[in-house]
Amino acid sequence: MTHSILLLPGDGIGPEVVSQARRVLEHTAAKHGLSLSLTEGDLGGIAIDRQGAAYPQATRELARQADAILLGAVGGPKWDGLAALERPERGLLAIRADLDLFANLRPAILFPQLASASSLKAELVAGLDILIVRELTGGIYFGEPRGIRIRDDGEREGFNTYVYRESEIKRIATLAFELAAKRDGRLTSVDKANVLEVTMLWREVVDQVAREHPSVALDHLYVDNAAMQLVRAPKQFDVLVTGNIFGDILSDTAAMLTGSIGMLPSASLNEQSRGLYEPVHGSAPDIAGENKANPLATILSVAMMLRYSLNAAAAADDIETAVSRVLDTGLRTSDIADVNGAVVGTVEMGDAVLAALS
Ligand code: NAD
């Protein structure tokens, strides 16, 4: 069986990190006897420049046929002047919606070698292993109506709609319970049910789904408390499940606990486990083209792709072990470097992971 993989390098550092991840993917596939067919496409700013839309028709067709997609990052100052609906980031929202990628899995694992890179004290984060499950295709980022309008009194006002259907809450909660059952059996649902009706419903539905998963211990936290607890005592958490906007913010907070946004992979899955895999970071225009970007988040995204979409857990483990071995040798890109430590570039880090895999 041949797995068809679509690569969408995107903008900024995207092409640099994806090319290292591609080498790792090809090497690991050969080593584990997996047959892959790799195609590249345009998404984001580069797609606007070449094809006139952030998620052009050609990419849409490739994406719908792929078993899994590896994305770099999209966006950058070149396109910041465009209207909101035409910007590169809309391409990302469009592909998530088109493929119905309703679940975003963001592990925040602290490799022990990097405990000193965290902004928290090492003892608070050493051994950290959290999974944040974020709803990705609903909530306020997609709710209608939305826009900027002129009021009767002539003043402008911006408005968005925060809406969740019961079925949307149910499917993300079900997935989160299933993932928690395979881990430490603890799930925390994050909402703002003291203020927002939409998350009152969220809490009610999560409680209903909990009855079908008695092996998992469920608790609920308000989002402000969750943010506080994440930086106070992050190791108390196993799996967190939350809506789109809260998940966006909390997963970046969790990113800092691990020391670098350059280390964090993510997966976005649909109901058939077809997925889009991407680093949590953006296109980092400040370091683009300088061989400075850390490719490990994208390489670890390849590991997630092997695990969740290609059903190749041994190959995924192999990549994660190789990354850990490279960190053991002291090799660091600038984002995770110790003050006086040696620093390598994107390509050299890719070389080291390949060497550790061999
Ligand atoms: P960013 O993640 O691109 O960068 C934040 C900081 O982290 C920068 O200092 C950057 O140099 C650093 N950084 C990020 N990734 C790194 C890596 N792999 N190695 C080393 N350092 C790294 O976030 P931002 O600056 O807020 O956004 C820049 C652009 O990216 C914007 O256009 C934004 O819209 C876009 N963006 C895209 C995505 C995505 O494609 N999924 C996500 C977030 C932001």
Boltz pocket constraint, residues with backbone or C-beta under 6 A from the ligand:
constraints:
  - pocket:
      binder: B
      contacts: [[A, 13], [A, 17], [A, 72], [A, 73], [A, 74], [A, 75], [A, 76], [A, 77], [A, 89], [A, 92], [A, 261], [A, 262], [A, 278], [A, 279], [A, 280], [A, 281], [A, 282], [A, 283], [A, 284], [A, 285], [A, 286], [A, 287], [A, 292], [A, 293], [A, 294], [A, 295], [A, 297], [A, 333], [A, 335]]
      max_distance: 6.0
